[in-house]
Amino acid sequence: LGLGCALAAGVSTLALAAEPIDVQRLSDITRALSSDAFEGRAPGSPGEARTVAYLIERFKALGLEPGGEAGGWTQAVPVVRFQVKAATIGLTVGGETRPLVQTRDVMIRTRQPRASVSVDAAPLVFVGYGVTAPERGWDDFKGVDLKGKIAVFLINDPDFEAQPGEPVAGQFGGKAATYYARWTYKYEEAARRGAAGAIIVHETAGAAYGWSTVTASNGEVFDIARADPAKDSAPIEGWMQRDVAVDLFRRSGLDFEQLKAQARTAAFRPVALKATLSAKLDMAVEPLKSLNVLAKIPGAARPDESVMYGAHWDAFGLGAPDAKGDRVRHGALDDGIGVAGLLEIARAFKAGPAPARSVVFGVWTGEERGLLGSGWYVTHPLYSLAKTAANYTIDVLQPLGPSRDVVLVGYGQNTLEDDLAKAAAGQSRTVTPDAHPERGLFYRADHFSLAREGVPTLLLMSLGGGPDLVEGGRAAGDRWISDYTARCYHQTCDAWSPDWDLRGAAQDIGLIYQMGRDLADSDRWPSWKAGSEFGPVRAKSAAARR
């Protein structure tokens, strides 16, 4: 459905006209940011310079003020780019060595800033889900020494595949992923324990994405410049295809599925595999200065208090050519549409009276590389996190037209969702909880960086479950998610299309505009709900908000 015939979809012209977000502007901005000229917006590339210049120009034109460092529009984020130039990897079981092919069998990387990184015949140890959670009475490691060894992890957390009646069922949120499910946690845990490496067995259901997403980086990885990289990351990190793991376990005299079942019990103990892995990575290591872009509308009454909107400007840059010869991973919906939404929200704010609280727009670098820009910001905040009332983040919105509901990722976390329900009712819509909490989307977008520091957050992301579309219902929404994640997520076909109908995206953006407008003009402080792991963090700064 194109924009020209969009009004035929069953939502009244009057209701659409009342929306503060302009559909054509959303489309135009997304089209520009995802064009070939921006080369896929990779950090440190010529596409970054063009992207940052474009954003500054747009914020200036809207009349916003610089919100970055030293009165400027940006915040410098020191980044290191690692590129695997060559990888030689061998798996030895029972005296027989099998070469593993990078991208086909494994995807191995490093965040050690050296020209060459090697591990030699490092023993492999299966650590189950690799979870240490004292608050849940769970420890997969049982004191096993991992120094000099490579830890082999299952993806997700211990009750992801639990069957009814298993004691672990529900202990980690059931199908809803916890942070323990994330690959980032597993790498962090391996580093804390001094392991020589961390390898995660890839299974599409548990990871919530296919192998093509794992290999999309083409051996390139970014990280924040760290004072002690050897402390913060194991020498090698990566993924292994499931069939390679099954064969490895079989040749070690073990059954992969049986060990997975054992790993769902609190009595599980690490299992030494009868195998070693050797790897040599030849690296190109390049320090870079990437940039967050920040703009603000100062508060008229309480400028030291703020409401923040966020999206990420980066995508995956240039990659291998697709069947049509296209090398640009355009990042139109991920997250060109989110950046367009921020610019539209900024325009809507400037069209009205100055808010009582400051409104800050953070357009982050490096989200696709591990939430780097937002992560750097929260450790070097330019606005008081204690006095940031809320963060609203946009990351991937659907292009299929109006919907009867808005899907909420992270349902049950904080009181912002109560505000969302009221705002949605004003559009004659409802709120639907994330239908796929096992995908851990709450831990995969930039709002999570702020949530970890206690700031109440709300994420708009259409990948949490098919919206109930006016045309096609939830089945059509689910079909789009399945197709997009299988074919276009982080790939060249995430490109702008003239056939999009962005009225549904405009509705969703309008919701958080109105929520943020109301909050910015109030003295309310949204809070985390009972049971949220972020509530105690926020409580530590309560005195600053009195």
C-alpha positions as CSV (number, residue, x, y, z in Angstrom):
1,L,0.0,0.0,0.0
2,G,1.7,3.2,-1.1
3,L,1.3,6.6,0.5
4,G,-0.9,7.8,-2.3
5,C,-3.7,5.3,-1.5
6,A,-3.1,5.1,2.2
7,L,-6.4,6.6,3.3
8,A,-8.2,3.6,1.9
9,A,-7.2,1.4,4.8
10,G,-10.1,2.1,7.2
11,V,-8.8,4.7,9.6
12,S,-10.6,8.0,9.4
13,T,-9.1,11.0,7.7
14,L,-10.0,13.1,10.8
15,A,-8.1,10.8,13.2
16,L,-5.0,10.8,10.9
17,A,-5.1,14.6,10.5
18,A,-4.9,14.9,14.3
19,E,-1.6,13.1,14.5
20,P,1.4,15.4,15.1
21,I,3.7,13.2,13.1
22,D,3.9,13.7,9.3
23,V,4.0,10.5,7.3
24,Q,5.6,12.0,4.3
25,R,8.4,13.5,6.3
26,L,9.0,10.1,8.0
27,S,9.3,8.5,4.6
28,D,11.6,11.2,3.1
29,I,14.0,11.2,6.1
30,T,14.2,7.4,6.1
31,R,14.7,7.3,2.3
32,A,17.6,9.8,2.6
33,L,19.4,8.1,5.5
34,S,19.1,4.6,3.9
35,S,20.3,5.8,0.5
36,D,23.5,4.6,-1.2
37,A,25.1,7.9,-0.4
38,F,25.3,7.0,3.3
39,E,27.0,3.7,2.6
40,G,25.1,1.8,5.3
41,R,26.1,4.2,8.1
42,A,28.9,2.2,9.6
43,P,30.8,3.8,12.5
44,G,34.1,5.2,11.4
45,S,33.3,5.1,7.7
46,P,32.6,8.0,5.3
47,G,29.0,7.2,5.9
48,E,29.3,8.2,9.5
49,A,30.6,11.7,8.6
50,R,27.7,12.2,6.2
51,T,25.2,10.9,8.7
52,V,26.4,13.1,11.5
53,A,26.4,16.2,9.2
54,Y,22.9,15.4,8.0
55,L,21.6,15.0,11.6
56,I,23.1,18.3,12.8
57,E,21.7,20.1,9.7
58,R,18.2,18.8,10.4
59,F,18.3,19.6,14.1
60,K,19.6,23.1,13.3
61,A,16.8,23.6,10.8
62,L,14.2,22.6,13.4
63,G,15.6,25.3,15.8
64,L,17.0,22.9,18.4
65,E,20.1,23.8,20.5
66,P,23.3,21.7,20.5
67,G,23.1,19.1,23.3
68,G,26.6,17.6,23.1
69,E,30.0,18.2,24.7
70,A,31.4,21.7,25.1
71,G,28.4,23.4,23.6
72,G,28.5,21.3,20.4
73,W,26.3,18.8,18.7
74,T,28.2,15.7,19.4
75,Q,29.8,13.5,22.1
76,A,33.0,11.7,21.2
77,V,32.9,7.9,21.7
78,P,36.3,6.3,21.6
79,V,35.9,3.1,19.7
80,V,38.3,0.4,18.4
81,R,37.5,-1.4,15.2
82,F,38.7,-5.0,14.9
83,Q,38.7,-6.8,11.6
84,V,39.6,-10.4,11.2
85,K,41.8,-10.6,8.1
86,A,42.5,-14.3,8.3
87,A,41.3,-17.1,10.6
88,T,42.9,-20.5,11.0
89,I,40.8,-22.7,13.4
90,G,41.1,-26.3,14.2
91,L,39.1,-28.6,16.4
92,T,40.9,-31.7,17.7
93,V,39.0,-34.7,19.1
94,G,40.6,-38.1,19.8
95,G,43.8,-37.1,18.0
96,E,42.0,-36.1,14.9
97,T,42.0,-32.5,13.8
98,R,39.1,-31.0,11.8
99,P,39.5,-27.5,10.3
100,L,36.6,-25.2,11.1
101,V,35.7,-22.7,8.4
102,Q,35.0,-19.2,9.5
103,T,31.4,-18.1,8.7
104,R,30.4,-21.6,7.7
105,D,31.1,-23.6,10.9
106,V,32.0,-20.9,13.4
107,M,32.2,-17.1,13.7
108,I,35.2,-16.3,15.8
109,R,36.4,-12.8,16.7
110,T,38.5,-11.0,19.3
111,R,38.4,-7.7,21.1
112,Q,42.1,-7.9,22.1
113,P,43.9,-5.0,20.3
114,R,46.7,-7.1,18.8
115,A,47.9,-7.8,15.3
116,S,47.6,-11.5,16.0
117,V,45.6,-13.4,18.6
118,S,46.2,-17.1,19.2
119,V,45.0,-19.9,21.4
120,D,46.9,-23.3,21.2
121,A,45.1,-26.5,22.0
122,A,42.9,-25.0,24.6
123,P,40.6,-27.6,26.3
124,L,36.9,-27.2,25.7
125,V,34.6,-27.2,28.7
126,F,30.8,-27.3,28.3
127,V,29.3,-24.9,30.9
128,G,25.6,-25.3,30.1
129,Y,23.9,-21.9,30.0
130,G,26.9,-20.3,31.9
131,V,24.7,-18.6,34.4
132,T,25.6,-17.4,37.9
133,A,22.5,-16.1,39.6
134,P,22.7,-16.2,43.4
135,E,19.3,-14.5,43.7
136,R,17.8,-17.5,41.9
137,G,19.9,-20.2,43.6
138,W,21.7,-21.0,40.4
139,D,25.4,-21.6,39.5
140,D,26.4,-23.4,36.4
141,F,30.1,-23.2,37.1
142,K,30.4,-24.8,40.5
143,G,33.9,-23.4,41.1
144,V,35.5,-25.0,38.0
145,D,38.6,-23.2,36.9
146,L,38.4,-22.0,33.3
147,K,41.8,-20.3,33.1
148,G,43.4,-21.4,29.8
149,K,40.2,-23.2,28.7
150,I,37.4,-22.3,26.3
151,A,33.9,-22.2,27.7
152,V,31.2,-23.6,25.4
153,F,27.8,-22.1,26.2
154,L,24.2,-22.7,25.3
155,I,22.3,-19.6,24.1
156,N,19.4,-18.2,26.1
157,D,18.8,-19.1,29.8
158,P,18.1,-22.3,31.7
159,D,14.3,-22.4,31.5
160,F,13.9,-21.5,27.8
161,E,13.3,-25.1,26.8
162,A,11.9,-26.3,30.1
163,Q,9.0,-28.7,29.9
164,P,6.0,-28.5,32.2
165,G,6.8,-30.0,35.5
166,E,10.6,-29.4,35.3
167,P,11.8,-27.7,38.5
168,V,13.5,-24.9,36.5
169,A,10.3,-23.9,34.7
170,G,9.6,-20.3,35.4
171,Q,12.7,-19.8,37.4
172,F,14.2,-17.4,34.8
173,G,10.9,-15.9,33.5
174,G,9.8,-18.9,31.4
175,K,9.9,-18.0,27.7
176,A,10.7,-14.3,28.6
177,A,14.5,-13.9,28.3
178,T,16.5,-12.5,31.2
179,Y,19.8,-10.8,30.8
180,Y,21.4,-14.1,31.5
181,A,20.1,-15.2,28.1
182,R,22.1,-12.7,26.2
183,W,25.4,-13.5,24.4
184,T,26.9,-10.3,25.9
185,Y,26.4,-11.7,29.4
186,K,28.0,-15.0,28.4
187,Y,31.1,-13.2,27.0
188,E,31.3,-11.1,30.2
189,E,31.1,-14.2,32.4
190,A,33.9,-15.9,30.5
191,A,36.1,-12.9,30.9
192,R,35.4,-12.6,34.6
193,R,36.5,-16.2,35.0
194,G,39.7,-15.8,33.0
195,A,38.7,-18.1,30.2
196,A,40.8,-18.3,27.0
197,G,37.7,-18.2,25.0
198,A,33.9,-18.2,24.9
199,I,32.0,-20.0,22.2
200,I,28.2,-20.1,22.1
201,V,26.3,-22.8,20.3
202,H,24.0,-21.2,17.8
203,E,20.3,-22.3,17.7
204,T,17.9,-20.1,15.9
205,A,15.1,-20.4,18.4
206,G,17.2,-19.6,21.4
207,A,19.1,-16.8,19.7
208,A,16.0,-15.4,18.0
209,Y,17.8,-15.0,14.7
210,G,19.4,-17.1,12.1
211,W,23.1,-17.8,11.3
212,S,23.1,-15.0,8.7
213,T,22.7,-12.5,11.5
214,V,25.7,-14.0,13.3
215,T,27.9,-13.7,10.2
216,A,26.6,-10.3,9.1
217,S,29.6,-8.5,10.6
218,N,32.0,-10.3,8.2
219,G,34.6,-10.6,11.0
220,E,34.4,-7.0,12.0
221,V,33.7,-6.0,15.6
222,F,33.7,-2.7,17.4
223,D,34.2,-2.1,21.1
224,I,34.7,0.9,23.4
225,A,38.4,1.7,23.9
226,R,39.2,0.0,27.2
227,A,41.9,0.6,29.7
228,D,42.5,-3.1,30.2
229,P,41.0,-5.1,27.3
230,A,42.5,-8.4,28.6
231,K,40.4,-8.0,31.8
232,D,37.1,-7.2,30.0
233,S,37.1,-9.8,27.3
234,A,38.5,-13.3,26.6
235,P,41.1,-13.7,23.8
236,I,38.6,-15.3,21.5
237,E,34.8,-15.0,21.4
238,G,32.3,-16.3,19.0
239,W,29.6,-18.8,17.8
240,M,29.5,-22.4,16.6
241,Q,26.9,-23.9,14.3
242,R,24.6,-26.3,16.1
243,D,25.5,-29.3,13.8
244,V,29.2,-28.7,14.5
245,A,28.5,-28.8,18.2
246,V,26.4,-31.9,18.0
247,D,29.3,-33.7,16.2
248,L,31.8,-32.4,18.7
249,F,29.8,-33.8,21.6
250,R,29.2,-37.1,19.8
251,R,33.0,-37.5,19.1
252,S,33.6,-36.8,22.8
253,G,31.3,-39.7,23.7
254,L,28.5,-37.3,24.8
255,D,24.9,-36.6,23.7
256,F,24.2,-32.9,23.0
257,E,20.5,-33.1,23.8
258,Q,21.0,-35.1,27.0
259,L,23.5,-32.5,28.2
260,K,21.1,-29.7,27.3
261,A,18.5,-31.4,29.5
262,Q,21.0,-31.7,32.4
263,A,21.9,-28.0,32.0
264,R,18.3,-27.2,32.9
265,T,18.9,-28.5,36.4
266,A,20.5,-26.7,39.3
267,A,22.7,-29.7,39.9
268,F,24.4,-29.3,36.5
269,R,28.2,-29.3,36.6
270,P,30.6,-28.3,33.8
271,V,31.6,-31.1,31.5
272,A,35.1,-31.4,30.1
273,L,34.9,-32.3,26.4
274,K,37.5,-34.6,25.0
275,A,38.6,-31.9,22.6
276,T,40.8,-28.9,22.2
277,L,40.6,-25.9,19.9
278,S,43.4,-24.0,18.3
279,A,42.8,-20.6,16.6
280,K,44.9,-18.0,15.1
281,L,43.3,-14.7,14.1
282,D,45.3,-12.2,12.0
283,M,43.8,-8.8,12.8
284,A,43.5,-5.2,11.6
285,V,43.0,-3.0,14.7
286,E,42.1,0.6,14.2
287,P,41.3,3.2,16.9
288,L,38.4,5.4,15.9
289,K,36.5,8.3,17.2
290,S,32.8,7.8,16.6
291,L,30.1,10.3,17.5
292,N,26.8,10.4,19.3
293,V,24.7,13.3,18.2
294,L,22.7,15.2,20.9
295,A,20.2,18.0,20.5
296,K,18.0,19.7,23.1
297,I,15.1,21.9,23.8
298,P,15.9,23.6,27.2
299,G,13.2,23.4,29.8
300,A,11.5,26.7,30.6
301,A,10.9,26.0,34.3
302,R,13.2,23.1,35.3
303,P,16.0,22.8,32.8
304,D,18.1,20.5,35.0
305,E,15.4,17.8,34.7
306,S,15.0,16.1,31.4
307,V,13.0,13.7,29.2
308,M,15.1,11.9,26.6
309,Y,14.3,10.4,23.2
310,G,16.7,8.0,21.6
311,A,17.4,6.0,18.4
312,H,20.6,4.8,16.8
313,W,22.0,6.2,13.6
314,D,24.3,3.3,12.7
315,A,23.7,0.3,10.5
316,F,26.1,-2.4,9.1
317,G,27.7,-0.5,6.3
318,L,29.0,-2.3,3.2
319,G,29.0,-6.1,2.9
320,A,29.2,-8.8,0.3
321,P,27.1,-8.1,-2.8
322,D,23.6,-9.7,-2.8
323,A,22.0,-11.3,-5.9
324,K,21.4,-7.9,-7.4
325,G,25.0,-6.7,-6.7
326,D,23.9,-4.4,-3.8
327,R,26.6,-4.1,-1.1
328,V,24.8,-1.5,1.1
329,R,23.1,-2.7,4.2
330,H,20.8,0.3,4.2
331,G,19.3,0.0,7.6
332,A,16.0,1.7,6.6
333,L,13.8,0.2,9.3
334,D,16.8,-0.6,11.5
335,D,17.0,2.2,12.4
336,G,16.5,4.9,9.8
337,I,12.8,5.1,10.7
338,G,13.7,5.6,14.4
339,V,15.9,8.5,13.6
340,A,13.2,10.0,11.4
341,G,10.8,9.6,14.3
342,L,13.1,11.5,16.6
343,L,13.3,14.4,14.1
344,E,9.6,14.4,13.7
345,I,9.1,14.5,17.5
346,A,11.6,17.4,17.7
347,R,9.6,19.2,15.1
348,A,6.3,18.6,17.0
349,F,7.9,19.9,20.2
350,K,9.1,23.1,18.5
351,A,5.7,23.7,17.1
352,G,4.3,24.0,20.6
353,P,5.2,25.9,23.8
354,A,8.5,25.4,25.5
355,P,8.4,22.4,27.8
356,A,8.9,22.8,31.6
357,R,11.6,20.2,31.6
358,S,14.4,19.9,29.0
359,V,13.8,17.5,26.2
360,V,17.0,15.8,24.9
361,F,17.4,13.8,21.7
362,G,20.2,11.2,21.7
363,V,21.1,9.7,18.3
364,W,23.6,6.9,19.2
365,T,26.5,5.3,17.4
366,G,27.4,1.7,17.6
367,E,24.1,0.1,18.7
368,E,24.5,-2.7,16.2
369,R,28.0,-3.4,17.6
370,G,26.8,-3.8,21.2
371,L,25.0,-0.6,22.4
372,L,28.4,1.2,22.3
373,G,27.2,4.8,22.0
374,S,24.4,4.7,24.6
375,G,26.7,2.6,26.8
376,W,29.4,5.3,26.6
377,Y,26.8,8.0,27.3
378,V,25.6,6.5,30.6
379,T,29.2,6.2,31.9
380,H,29.8,9.8,30.7
381,P,26.4,11.4,31.0
382,L,25.9,15.0,29.8
383,Y,22.5,15.2,31.6
384,S,21.9,13.9,35.1
385,L,20.7,10.3,34.9
386,A,19.1,10.7,38.3
387,K,17.0,13.6,36.9
388,T,16.2,12.0,33.6
389,A,12.5,11.3,34.1
390,A,12.3,8.8,31.2
391,N,13.9,7.6,28.0
392,Y,11.8,6.7,25.0
393,T,13.6,4.7,22.4
394,I,12.5,3.9,18.8
395,D,14.1,0.9,17.0
396,V,12.4,-0.7,14.0
397,L,8.8,0.2,13.2
398,Q,6.4,-1.6,10.9
399,P,5.6,-0.2,7.4
400,L,2.2,-1.9,6.9
401,G,-0.2,0.9,7.9
402,P,-2.5,1.6,10.8
403,S,-3.0,-1.0,13.6
404,R,-5.5,-1.5,16.3
405,D,-2.8,-1.9,19.0
406,V,0.8,-1.1,19.9
407,V,3.1,-4.0,20.9
408,L,5.1,-3.3,24.0
409,V,8.5,-4.9,24.5
410,G,9.4,-5.2,28.2
411,Y,5.8,-5.4,29.5
412,G,5.5,-5.2,33.3
413,Q,8.7,-3.2,33.8
414,N,7.7,0.3,34.8
415,T,4.9,2.9,35.0
416,L,5.6,4.3,31.6
417,E,3.5,1.5,30.2
418,D,0.5,2.8,32.1
419,D,1.0,6.2,30.4
420,L,1.2,4.3,27.1
421,A,-2.1,2.6,27.7
422,K,-3.8,6.0,28.3
423,A,-2.2,7.5,25.2
424,A,-3.1,4.5,23.1
425,A,-6.7,4.8,24.3
426,G,-6.7,8.3,23.0
427,Q,-6.0,6.8,19.5
428,S,-8.7,4.2,20.1
429,R,-6.0,1.5,20.3
430,T,-4.8,-1.0,22.9
431,V,-1.5,-2.2,24.2
432,T,-0.4,-5.8,23.5
433,P,2.5,-7.3,25.5
434,D,5.5,-8.6,23.5
435,A,4.4,-12.0,22.0
436,H,8.0,-13.2,21.9
437,P,9.7,-12.3,25.2
438,E,12.1,-15.2,24.6
439,R,13.9,-13.1,22.0
440,G,15.1,-10.8,24.7
441,L,14.4,-7.7,22.7
442,F,14.3,-5.7,25.9
443,Y,18.0,-6.3,26.3
444,R,19.0,-5.6,22.7
445,A,18.3,-1.9,22.1
446,D,19.8,1.4,23.4
447,H,17.2,2.0,26.0
448,F,18.7,-0.9,28.0
449,S,21.9,1.1,28.6
450,L,19.8,3.7,30.4
451,A,17.6,1.1,32.2
452,R,20.7,-0.5,33.7
453,E,21.4,2.9,35.3
454,G,17.9,3.1,36.7
455,V,16.3,5.4,34.2
456,P,12.7,4.3,33.4
457,T,12.6,3.4,29.7
458,L,10.0,2.5,27.1
459,L,11.0,0.8,23.8
460,L,8.9,1.1,20.6
461,M,9.9,-1.9,18.4
462,S,7.7,-3.7,16.0
463,L,9.6,-7.0,16.2
464,G,8.0,-7.9,19.5
465,G,5.0,-9.5,17.8
466,G,2.8,-8.9,14.9
467,P,0.6,-5.8,15.3
468,D,-3.2,-6.2,14.9
469,L,-3.2,-4.4,11.5
470,V,-6.4,-2.7,10.2
471,E,-5.7,-4.5,7.0
472,G,-4.8,-8.1,7.5
473,G,-5.0,-8.4,11.3
474,R,-2.3,-9.9,13.5
475,A,-1.6,-12.7,11.0
476,A,-0.4,-10.1,8.4
477,G,1.8,-8.5,11.1
478,D,3.3,-11.8,12.1
479,R,4.0,-12.7,8.4
480,W,5.9,-9.4,8.0
481,I,8.0,-10.0,11.1
482,S,8.9,-13.5,9.9
483,D,9.8,-12.3,6.4
484,Y,11.8,-9.3,7.6
485,T,13.8,-11.1,10.2
486,A,14.5,-14.0,7.9
487,R,15.5,-12.0,4.8
488,C,16.2,-8.4,5.6
489,Y,17.3,-7.9,9.2
490,H,20.9,-6.5,8.9
491,Q,20.9,-7.3,5.2
492,T,20.8,-5.3,2.0
493,C,17.1,-5.6,1.5
494,D,16.3,-3.5,4.6
495,A,15.8,-0.7,2.2
496,W,13.3,2.1,1.8
497,S,10.3,1.3,-0.4
498,P,7.7,3.6,-2.1
499,D,5.1,0.9,-1.2
500,W,5.4,1.5,2.5
501,D,2.4,2.8,4.5
502,L,3.9,4.6,7.4
503,R,0.7,5.7,9.1
504,G,1.0,3.0,11.7
505,A,4.6,4.1,12.4
506,A,3.4,7.7,12.7
507,Q,0.7,6.5,15.2
508,D,3.3,4.9,17.4
509,I,5.7,7.8,17.2
510,G,2.8,10.1,18.1
511,L,2.1,8.1,21.2
512,I,5.6,8.7,22.7
513,Y,5.5,12.3,21.5
514,Q,2.4,12.9,23.6
515,M,3.7,10.8,26.5
516,G,6.9,12.8,26.5
517,R,5.1,16.1,26.1
518,D,2.9,15.4,29.1
519,L,5.8,14.2,31.2
520,A,8.0,17.2,30.3
521,D,5.3,19.5,31.4
522,S,4.7,17.7,34.7
523,D,6.6,17.1,38.0
524,R,6.0,13.3,37.8
525,W,8.8,10.8,38.2
526,P,7.9,7.4,36.5
527,S,9.0,4.4,38.5
528,W,10.0,0.8,38.1
529,K,7.4,-1.8,39.1
530,A,7.8,-4.3,41.9
531,G,10.1,-7.1,40.9
532,S,12.0,-5.2,38.2
533,E,15.7,-5.6,38.5
534,F,16.2,-1.9,37.8
535,G,14.1,-0.5,40.7
536,P,16.9,-0.8,43.3
537,V,19.3,1.0,41.0
538,R,16.9,3.9,40.6
539,A,16.2,4.0,44.4
540,K,19.9,4.8,45.0
541,S,19.4,8.3,43.4
542,A,16.1,9.1,45.0
543,A,17.4,12.0,47.0
544,A,18.3,13.8,43.8
545,R,14.7,13.9,42.8
546,R,13.2,15.4,46.0
